[in-house]
Amino acid sequence: MRKIAFINQKGGVGKTTSTANVGACLTMFRKKVLLIDLDPQANLSIHLGINAHNSDLSIYQIISGKRSPDEVLVKTAIKDLDLIPSTIELASAEIELVNTVGRETIVKFYLGDLIDKYDYVLIDCPPSMGLLTLNALTIVNEIFIPLQTEYFALQGVSKLIQTFDIVKKRLNDSLEITGIIPCLYDSRTKLGQEILEKIKEYFADKVFNTTIRKNVKLSESPSHGMPIIAYAPDSNGARDYTALTKEIIAQEESELNTEGEEASRFKEHAFK
């Protein structure tokens, strides 16, 4: 089971879009997926057709002890894609939790064993490095960073990396950055190509081969409450996220191969 936080302290980079669409695409490969909306803006919930402004079903209800995770869990229109939604009231959580003992792990505590029922748990983080994001980083063991292939793409990334290093040392030593997702890519512009090269230079082999191209259908799909594979399955957006999801699944095979190679080397060394 993989637990992945989609994180970037900059807004408008494709973070929520990637969380929703990777989650939906994973179900095409027979994966059972839980999405967690930890952003008070509730864009992930809205993207999947949940009326976040007129609902009392929210992760806020869980961490405030008013409801259990099973009571808040929503079955989306996509089979095997479940969601713990958010609402604007989550914005008050950071203030309310400031003096709470173990505040960085409160979400993990209240979710309990729910996350163990899934093949993938994907968390959409708010565009900040506050307490809610820290909670996400204590739940997951992987980070995906969506980066816009535009001029300010790498601005603020160093701060994000600093936060990652601190959390890894103090709160979650299993945490790793395992994927960089180039988003809003326009291959027709020289600037887009140059920024993509800079991203690859900065992050090396952590950058996915798939780039998410600018696509009108991707922009339209949230207003219809649908992931791109349901709204426009023949669009470039659907093709890109399907290709990205295949790469994500291939990471597991690569990890298994690496573990197998390490096991073989250990046996060779042990019996010499």
Residue, then its C-alpha position, 0 to 999 in steps of 0.5 A: m500500500r502506498k501513501i502519497a502526498f501531493i504538495n506544493q506551497k504554490g497554488g495553481v500548479g496542478k496539485t489538486t488536478s493531479t491528485a484527482n486524476v491520478g486517483a481516478c486513473l489508478t482505479m482503471f488498473r484495479k487499484k482501490v484508492l482513498l483520496i483525502d482532501l486536506d485543503p480548506q478550499a475543498n477543490l478536490s472535493i468539488h472536482l469529484g462532484i461533492n458539494a463542499h459548501n453545503s455539507d457537514l461531511s468533512i475531515y474537520q468533523i473527524i479531527s474534531g472528534k464529532r464523526s468517525p472516518d466511516e461516517v465521513l467517507v464518501k463513495t465517488a461516482i468512480k468505482d473503487l475511488d473513495l473520498i474524505p472531503s473537506t469544507i471551509e471550516l477546516a481552515s479553523a483547524e490550524i488555530e484550534l490544534v496549535n496547543t494540542v499535544g501531538r498536533e502534527t499527527i492528529v489526522k493520522f491518529y483519528l483516521g486510524d486503520l481506515i487507510d490500511k484498507y486501500d492500495y493507494v492513499l493520496i492526499d491533496c495538501p493546502p498550498s502552504m507549509g502549515l500544520l495541515t501539510l505537516n499532518a499529511l507528511t506524517i501520514v504518508n511515506e511518499i511525496f509527489i511535487p507537481l511543478q508548473t513548467e513556467y518561469f516561477a516553477l522552482q521558486g519556493v521549492s528550496k523552502l519545501i525541501q527544507t521542510f521535507d528534511i526537517v519532517k524526515k529527521r524529526l517526525n517521519d524517517s520513511l518519507e521520500i520525494t519519489g515523483i516530480i510531475p511537470c504540469l501545464y506544459d506547452s511544448r510549442t514554447k521555448l520557455g516551456q522547454e527550458i523550464l522543463e530542462k531546469i526541472k530535470e536538472y534540479f531533480a534528476d531521475k525523480v522527474f516523471n517522463t510524462t508531462i501534463r500538457k495544457n488542456v482545455k478539457l482538464s480545466e473544464s472537468p472540475s466544473h462538471g464534478m468529474p475526473i478527466i477520464a470520465y469527462a473527456p476520455d479521448s482528450n490529451g489530459a486523459r492520455d497524459y494522466t493515464a500515462l503518468t499513472k502507468e509510470i507510478i505503478a511501474q515504480e512499484e515494479s522497479e522497487l520490487n526488482t531493486e529489492g530482489e537484486e539486494a536480496s540476491r546480493f545479500k545471499e551471495h555475500a552471506f554464503k561466500 
